[in-house]
């Protein structure tokens, strides 16, 4: 048992943050904080006050887990209610957007695979 604790303790560092209750600095609409990354993934804490504009990722799959707040996500032609506990996986090349409902920010954990450097965010052409 002691051996297992020895293996687990070094990995607890950042995971001890209560992201749901995190006090945020002042931000305009979207706040992003990197949690971790390696060559296979990037994990972020994201808070959204109003919306996330329609966009897609050519090379990344994104999975979000809703911590708090309420919103509606449009993913392709599907409308998904985002409430605490909901998990959504967004396949690459899928257009998606978010509209917050209510006065509280939407807070999520977002995991992008492979590692995300911010450059694979594309906006659909307007006809």
C-alpha positions in Angstrom: 0.0 0.0 0.0 2.8 2.4 0.9 4.4 1.7 -2.5 1.2 2.7 -4.3 1.0 6.0 -2.4 4.6 6.7 -3.3 3.7 6.3 -7.0 0.6 8.4 -6.8 1.7 11.4 -4.7 4.1 12.9 -7.3 1.2 13.2 -9.8 -1.2 15.0 -7.5 0.4 18.5 -7.7 -1.9 20.6 -10.0 -4.8 18.2 -9.7 -5.5 19.5 -6.2 -6.9 22.7 -7.7 -10.7 22.9 -7.3 -11.3 24.2 -10.8 -15.1 24.5 -10.3 -14.5 27.0 -7.4 -11.4 28.7 -8.9 -11.4 32.5 -8.5 -10.8 34.0 -11.9 -9.0 37.2 -12.7 -11.0 39.8 -14.6 -11.5 38.7 -18.2 -13.7 39.9 -21.1 -15.3 36.8 -22.5 -13.1 33.7 -22.6 -10.5 32.8 -20.0 -8.1 29.9 -20.7 -5.5 28.3 -18.3 -3.3 25.4 -19.4 -3.4 22.5 -16.9 -1.0 20.1 -18.6 0.3 18.9 -21.9 2.6 16.4 -23.6 2.9 15.3 -27.3 -0.4 13.5 -27.2 -2.7 16.0 -25.5 -3.2 19.5 -24.0 -5.6 20.0 -21.1 -7.2 23.4 -20.3 -9.5 25.0 -17.8 -11.8 27.3 -19.8 -14.3 29.9 -18.5 -16.8 31.6 -20.8 -18.9 34.6 -19.9 -21.0 35.0 -23.1 -20.1 32.7 -26.1 -17.5 30.9 -28.1 -17.8 31.7 -31.8 -18.4 29.0 -34.4 -15.1 27.3 -35.3 -13.5 23.9 -35.9 -10.2 22.1 -35.5 -8.7 20.3 -38.6 -6.2 18.2 -36.7 -7.7 17.9 -33.1 -10.4 16.1 -31.3 -11.6 18.0 -28.3 -13.4 16.6 -25.2 -15.0 18.9 -22.7 -16.4 18.2 -19.2 -18.7 20.8 -17.8 -17.9 21.8 -14.2 -20.4 24.6 -13.6 -22.7 27.0 -15.4 -25.2 26.5 -18.2 -24.9 26.8 -22.0 -26.0 25.4 -25.3 -23.5 24.0 -27.7 -24.2 23.7 -31.4 -22.1 20.9 -32.8 -22.7 20.3 -36.5 -26.5 20.2 -36.7 -26.9 19.0 -33.1 -27.8 21.2 -30.1 -26.4 20.0 -26.8 -27.4 21.4 -23.4 -24.2 21.9 -21.3 -24.8 21.5 -17.6 -22.5 20.3 -14.8 -21.4 16.8 -15.3 -22.0 16.7 -19.1 -19.1 15.4 -21.2 -19.0 16.1 -25.0 -16.4 14.8 -27.5 -16.0 17.0 -30.6 -14.5 15.1 -33.5 -11.9 17.0 -35.7 -13.4 19.0 -38.6 -16.7 19.5 -36.7 -18.0 23.0 -36.5 -19.0 24.0 -32.9 -20.0 27.0 -30.9 -21.3 27.8 -27.4 -23.8 30.3 -26.1 -23.9 30.8 -22.3 -27.3 30.8 -20.6 -27.6 32.7 -17.4 -25.3 35.1 -15.4 -22.7 32.7 -14.3 -19.7 31.8 -16.5 -19.6 28.3 -18.0 -16.5 26.5 -16.6 -15.1 23.4 -18.4 -12.1 21.2 -18.6 -11.1 20.8 -22.3 -8.7 18.1 -23.5 -7.4 18.5 -27.0 -5.6 15.6 -28.7 -2.9 15.7 -30.0 -1.1 18.6 -28.2 -2.8 21.9 -29.0 -0.7 25.0 -29.6 -3.6 27.3 -30.4 -3.0 27.4 -34.2 -5.6 24.8 -35.2 -8.6 27.0 -34.7 -10.4 27.7 -38.0 -13.5 29.8 -38.7 -16.0 28.7 -41.3 -16.3 30.9 -44.4 -19.4 33.1 -44.5 -21.3 32.8 -47.7 
